[in-house]
Amino acid sequence: MTITYKINHPITTDQFIDLLNASTLGQRRPTENRNCMTGMLRQADLTITAWHEEQLVGIARAVTDFHYCCYLSDLAVEERHQRQGIGKQLVTEIQKQLQPTCNLILLSAPAAVDYYPHIGFKKHPQAWLLTNKGK
C-alpha cells in the first residue's frame, strides 16, 4: 500500500473529525464542537497528512515556533491503517520541517503511552497540565 504525505495540505473539518473518530482520538477531542475543530485546523502552525489514494488516513497537527519547541497536538492514524509505520513517518515528516534545535513535545493518550517510547520519545517527569474546563 502506498501512502503519500503532504505538508500543510488543506483538509475540511469533516475530514478531520472523521479521521479522529476512526483513530479513537475522537474520544478525547471535542468533535461535536465544529467551531473548535475548525479553529484547531486553522490555527495549527504545521500539519502533515497521510493519504492512501484520495483517502485521508493520518494526521500530525502541531503548534510550533519551529526553532525551540513544537507541541504535537494530534497524532492520529485510522485504526485499520495502524501498525504500518504511518504514525512514525508522520512524526519524521514533522521533524523534517523543524530546525535541529527544536524539541518535539506531546501529551499521550492513555492507550498510546507504550507507543511513543517505541518510536524514540522519552518520558519527561516534569510535565504539568493546567486544564481549561469549559471557560
Secondary structure, DSSP 4 states (H G I P E B T S, - for coil): ---EEEES----HHHHHHHHHHHTGGGGTTTT-HHHHHHHHHT-SEEEEEEETTEEEEEEEEEE-SSSEEEEEEEEE-GGG-SSSHHHHHHHHHHHTS-TTPEEE----GGGTTHHHHTT----TT---------
